């Protein structure tokens, strides 16, 4: 009998806490909307999936990015390192496997490069994805 009362008490406390939490969340969302922040346009974000971070690349190397945000219609791959400073190295084409491109690494000196993907929407909005580090080693 005591166990049943205890379980009932705990159940009621949990339900009340959930209801109060949901009510507070609703109030917070409404306050946010009234401050003029209701429509934050989604960004066309992408992330690089090929090559993997830390990879050593050479020759003509595959680059692939996938959308992590809505409305991605195009992607550019940008490299920084060595003589490159935010330089576009490839433009991705949509495919069933994401947005694919190739990079001819023989056009840059051996070394370490940060590569980012910049996703674009059809309206021209853009978002830069997280950088990955690769090492270019072409054997010369």
Backbone bond lengths (Angstrom), bond angles and torsions (degrees), N, CA, C in turn:
res aa  C-N    CA-C-N  psi(-1)  N-CA   C-N-CA  omega(-1)  CA-C   N-CA-C  phi
1 X - - - 1.442 - - 1.528 110.27 -
2 X 1.350 117.31 -45.50 1.458 121.41 179.02 1.531 110.94 -62.86
3 X 1.336 115.91 -39.08 1.457 120.77 -179.49 1.519 110.47 -63.55
4 X 1.359 116.73 -40.73 1.465 120.20 179.38 1.520 111.24 -64.65
5 X 1.322 117.88 -40.88 1.470 121.16 178.23 1.528 110.61 -65.11
6 X 1.315 115.35 -40.90 1.459 119.63 179.35 1.532 110.09 -62.97
7 X 1.336 117.26 -46.08 1.468 121.56 179.03 1.519 110.71 -61.44
8 X 1.325 117.11 -42.41 1.452 121.50 179.16 1.533 109.91 -62.72
9 X 1.323 116.52 -43.27 1.464 121.18 179.27 1.520 111.64 -62.26
10 X 1.315 116.75 -44.04 1.458 121.17 179.23 1.527 110.21 -65.34
11 X 1.330 117.00 -43.15 1.463 121.44 179.19 1.524 110.93 -60.61
12 X 1.321 117.26 -45.48 1.463 121.43 179.25 1.523 109.73 -62.47
13 X 1.322 117.70 -43.23 1.462 121.13 -179.57 1.528 111.07 -62.59
14 X 1.320 117.52 -41.70 1.462 121.65 179.63 1.526 110.45 -65.43
15 X 1.341 116.81 -45.34 1.459 120.66 -179.47 1.524 110.72 -63.12
16 X 1.317 117.66 -43.70 1.462 121.73 179.04 1.527 110.08 -62.71
17 X 1.312 117.48 -42.50 1.463 121.19 178.58 1.520 111.52 -61.97
18 X 1.333 116.98 -43.01 1.454 120.54 178.18 1.520 111.87 -63.67
19 X 1.308 117.34 -43.72 1.463 121.30 -179.99 1.523 110.08 -63.18
20 X 1.324 117.28 -45.04 1.463 120.25 179.20 1.528 111.09 -64.64
21 X 1.313 116.84 -39.42 1.464 120.63 178.18 1.519 111.91 -63.96
22 X 1.324 117.11 -44.26 1.456 120.85 177.83 1.522 111.58 -64.46
23 X 1.322 117.05 -38.98 1.465 120.24 177.65 1.534 110.29 -63.19
24 X 1.315 116.99 -43.93 1.461 120.92 179.04 1.527 111.09 -63.53
25 X 1.323 116.19 -39.50 1.463 120.07 177.21 1.518 110.43 -62.56
26 X 1.311 117.22 -43.88 1.465 121.13 178.39 1.516 112.15 -61.26
27 X 1.336 117.61 -41.10 1.459 121.75 178.11 1.524 109.97 -64.46
28 X 1.319 116.50 -41.65 1.462 120.82 179.47 1.515 112.16 -64.33
29 X 1.320 117.13 -41.12 1.459 120.95 179.03 1.525 110.12 -65.25
30 X 1.313 116.91 -43.37 1.466 119.94 178.77 1.531 110.95 -62.49
31 X 1.323 116.99 -41.49 1.467 120.11 178.84 1.524 110.00 -63.20
32 X 1.320 117.33 -39.60 1.457 121.93 178.56 1.529 110.14 -63.05
33 X 1.322 116.69 -43.35 1.465 120.70 179.78 1.526 111.50 -63.27
34 X 1.314 116.62 -39.18 1.454 120.09 -177.80 1.527 112.27 -71.28
35 X 1.298 117.70 -15.81 1.467 121.13 178.14 1.525 111.46 -85.92
36 X 1.331 117.41 3.28 1.459 120.26 177.23 1.519 114.59 89.73
37 X 1.321 117.43 15.41 1.464 120.71 -178.19 1.520 112.33 -106.18
38 X 1.299 117.99 20.65 1.460 120.45 -173.45 1.520 112.06 -68.39
39 X 1.321 117.81 -35.67 1.453 119.59 -174.95 1.521 110.68 -116.83
40 X 1.303 115.35 89.48 1.455 120.81 173.74 1.524 105.57 -95.80
41 X 1.326 117.98 115.90 1.460 118.55 -176.28 1.521 110.87 -64.11
42 X 1.323 116.50 136.69 1.466 119.20 178.27 1.523 110.17 -67.85
43 X 1.308 115.83 145.47 1.463 120.27 -179.14 1.530 109.80 -97.59
44 X 1.312 116.60 146.83 1.464 120.83 -179.70 1.535 111.09 -82.37
45 X 1.300 117.19 65.95 1.464 121.94 -174.44 1.530 111.98 -77.53
46 X 1.328 114.75 147.43 1.462 121.96 176.99 1.522 108.95 -136.35
47 X 1.315 115.23 163.58 1.460 120.36 173.75 1.527 108.95 -139.41
48 X 1.317 116.26 145.97 1.463 121.82 -178.22 1.529 109.45 -80.13
49 X 1.344 115.73 132.20 1.464 120.58 177.11 1.528 112.16 -114.70
50 X 1.330 117.50 -17.56 1.470 122.68 175.33 1.513 107.09 -141.76
51 X 1.324 118.16 127.25 1.461 128.80 0.19 1.532 111.00 -77.09
52 X 1.293 115.69 169.02 1.461 121.71 177.56 1.532 109.16 -76.49
53 X 1.327 117.80 151.02 1.469 120.23 177.20 1.529 111.11 -55.44
54 X 1.326 115.60 135.38 1.460 121.22 178.19 1.516 114.00 86.50
55 X 1.330 117.78 -0.43 1.465 120.91 -178.01 1.523 110.92 -67.68
56 X 1.326 115.33 150.36 1.457 122.11 170.18 1.522 106.57 -98.59
57 X 1.331 116.43 126.02 1.463 121.20 -175.94 1.516 109.64 -121.04
58 X 1.344 115.17 157.07 1.461 120.58 177.30 1.515 108.71 -156.45
59 X 1.333 114.79 161.57 1.462 119.82 178.33 1.519 112.04 60.03
60 X 1.318 115.27 -145.17 1.460 120.67 177.08 1.525 107.09 -85.77
61 X 1.315 115.50 116.47 1.463 122.70 -172.82 1.515 110.68 -111.99
62 X 1.321 115.28 136.34 1.467 120.69 177.12 1.526 110.02 -72.70
63 X 1.326 115.62 141.12 1.456 123.32 173.54 1.525 106.91 -125.40
64 X 1.318 116.74 137.45 1.468 120.42 177.60 1.513 109.41 -144.04
65 X 1.321 114.80 139.02 1.460 121.36 175.90 1.526 107.84 -131.28
66 X 1.315 115.53 152.77 1.459 120.66 175.41 1.525 108.62 -124.01
67 X 1.328 116.28 148.26 1.468 119.23 177.64 1.529 110.92 -68.19
68 X 1.328 116.41 136.63 1.460 120.80 170.52 1.526 109.51 -118.65
69 X 1.312 115.29 3.17 1.456 123.03 175.61 1.513 108.21 -134.10
70 X 1.326 117.00 169.29 1.467 119.82 -178.44 1.527 112.33 -80.31
71 X 1.301 115.25 166.04 1.468 123.65 169.80 1.525 114.97 64.50
72 X 1.315 118.87 29.64 1.471 120.43 177.89 1.522 108.04 -81.62
73 X 1.330 115.60 121.88 1.466 119.41 179.00 1.529 112.47 -115.23
74 X 1.325 116.96 -15.95 1.466 120.47 -179.92 1.525 109.19 -156.88
75 X 1.328 116.03 161.17 1.461 120.93 176.92 1.523 109.31 -143.91
76 X 1.325 114.84 143.58 1.457 121.59 171.18 1.517 107.26 -119.20
77 X 1.326 116.15 143.89 1.458 121.52 175.31 1.526 107.38 -103.26
78 X 1.321 115.81 131.90 1.456 122.30 -174.13 1.526 108.42 -124.71
79 X 1.336 116.49 137.25 1.465 121.05 -178.96 1.519 110.81 -120.95
80 X 1.326 113.81 145.92 1.468 121.94 173.84 1.529 107.08 -134.76
81 X 1.318 116.08 132.76 1.461 121.77 -179.51 1.517 108.70 144.51
82 X 1.321 116.70 153.95 1.465 118.69 -177.05 1.519 109.19 55.80
83 X 1.334 117.74 -129.86 1.462 120.21 -179.93 1.543 112.90 -82.94
84 X 1.303 118.03 -4.05 1.461 121.41 -176.43 1.530 111.31 -93.00
85 X 1.315 115.59 135.61 1.466 121.10 179.01 1.525 107.95 -137.30
86 X 1.328 116.43 91.12 1.458 120.10 -177.86 1.515 112.19 65.60
87 X 1.320 116.38 38.93 1.455 122.02 -175.85 1.521 111.37 -94.75
88 X 1.345 116.22 130.63 1.465 120.15 175.98 1.517 108.59 -67.67
89 X 1.336 115.97 125.75 1.465 120.31 -179.80 1.525 112.11 -109.72
90 X 1.348 117.10 -16.38 1.460 119.52 179.45 1.527 109.84 -168.10
91 X 1.329 114.79 157.23 1.457 121.82 173.77 1.522 107.26 -118.68
92 X 1.311 116.67 126.87 1.455 121.24 -177.15 1.515 113.03 -82.12
93 X 1.319 114.97 144.91 1.458 121.74 175.64 1.529 108.85 -108.51
94 X 1.334 117.50 136.91 1.468 119.73 179.54 1.528 111.43 -62.89
95 X 1.327 115.16 141.24 1.464 122.07 175.83 1.525 107.92 -148.18
96 X 1.298 116.06 178.52 1.467 119.59 177.09 1.524 111.78 -66.95
97 X 1.324 116.88 -22.39 1.461 121.47 -178.27 1.523 113.51 -98.25
98 X 1.315 118.55 10.51 1.461 121.50 -178.32 1.518 109.86 119.43
99 X 1.314 115.36 -150.87 1.462 121.94 -179.87 1.523 107.39 -107.99
100 X 1.324 117.10 114.61 1.461 122.12 -170.06 1.519 112.33 -111.82
101 X 1.342 115.04 147.58 1.462 122.25 176.99 1.515 108.43 -155.89
102 X 1.325 115.37 174.13 1.472 120.83 173.02 1.520 108.60 -128.81
103 X 1.330 115.10 153.58 1.455 122.53 178.95 1.521 107.84 -129.40
104 X 1.316 116.56 122.46 1.453 121.34 176.68 1.525 107.69 -84.74
105 X 1.322 115.91 96.58 1.470 120.84 -174.85 1.523 112.96 -71.74
106 X 1.330 117.78 -10.94 1.474 118.94 179.19 1.529 111.39 -71.75
107 X 1.333 117.29 -7.77 1.470 120.61 178.82 1.525 112.35 -85.92
108 X 1.341 117.41 -3.44 1.474 120.89 179.53 1.526 109.31 -127.27
109 X 1.328 117.19 154.24 1.473 119.56 177.50 1.529 111.56 -66.63
110 X 1.320 115.46 155.62 1.463 119.68 172.62 1.522 108.73 -57.04
111 X 1.313 116.34 145.49 1.460 120.04 179.32 1.514 111.84 154.78
112 X 1.312 115.00 -171.41 1.457 122.47 -177.80 1.524 109.47 -100.38
113 X 1.335 115.58 135.39 1.462 121.76 -177.70 1.529 109.77 -133.84
114 X 1.325 115.60 141.90 1.465 122.10 169.94 1.517 106.78 -93.98
115 X 1.324 116.50 129.13 1.459 120.57 177.86 1.525 108.35 -117.85
116 X 1.321 115.69 133.70 1.462 120.97 175.18 1.524 108.61 -125.21
117 X 1.323 114.61 157.79 1.461 119.95 172.93 1.520 107.17 -110.31
118 X 1.323 115.52 137.42 1.457 121.47 178.06 1.528 106.90 -115.40
119 X 1.335 115.53 112.25 1.454 120.05 179.56 1.514 110.87 -87.10
120 X 1.336 116.06 144.62 1.459 122.33 179.59 1.521 109.79 -126.15
121 X 1.323 115.79 143.96 1.468 121.03 172.64 1.523 108.09 -97.06
122 X 1.321 115.97 169.68 1.463 120.59 178.73 1.523 111.59 -64.40
123 X 1.330 117.68 -22.16 1.468 120.99 179.80 1.524 112.61 -87.87
124 X 1.346 117.24 -2.10 1.456 120.83 178.37 1.515 114.93 96.32
125 X 1.340 117.62 -2.85 1.465 119.53 175.41 1.521 108.51 -66.21
126 X 1.331 116.37 149.13 1.465 119.25 -179.70 1.518 110.67 -140.36
127 X 1.320 114.67 158.40 1.463 121.73 176.60 1.520 108.11 -149.29
128 X 1.324 115.98 135.80 1.459 121.91 179.45 1.515 109.53 -93.64
129 X 1.328 115.80 128.20 1.455 121.47 178.82 1.516 111.37 -81.52
130 X 1.325 116.15 175.70 1.461 119.68 179.48 1.532 111.76 -66.84
131 X 1.321 115.62 146.23 1.467 121.33 -179.08 1.517 110.80 -79.27
132 X 1.323 115.05 149.23 1.460 121.29 168.31 1.520 106.99 -119.98
133 X 1.307 116.41 155.17 1.465 121.66 178.37 1.522 108.20 -106.96
134 X 1.331 115.92 131.33 1.463 121.53 174.24 1.522 108.64 -128.32
135 X 1.313 115.40 157.60 1.451 121.19 176.56 1.523 107.39 -113.22
136 X 1.327 116.11 123.19 1.465 121.21 176.20 1.514 107.40 -90.31
137 X 1.341 115.62 125.21 1.461 120.60 177.80 1.528 107.94 -141.14
138 X 1.311 114.61 102.12 1.458 119.79 -177.98 1.524 112.95 -102.29
139 X 1.307 117.30 10.73 1.453 120.48 173.74 1.509 115.80 76.42
140 X 1.319 117.72 10.87 1.484 118.56 176.41 1.487 110.05 -134.04
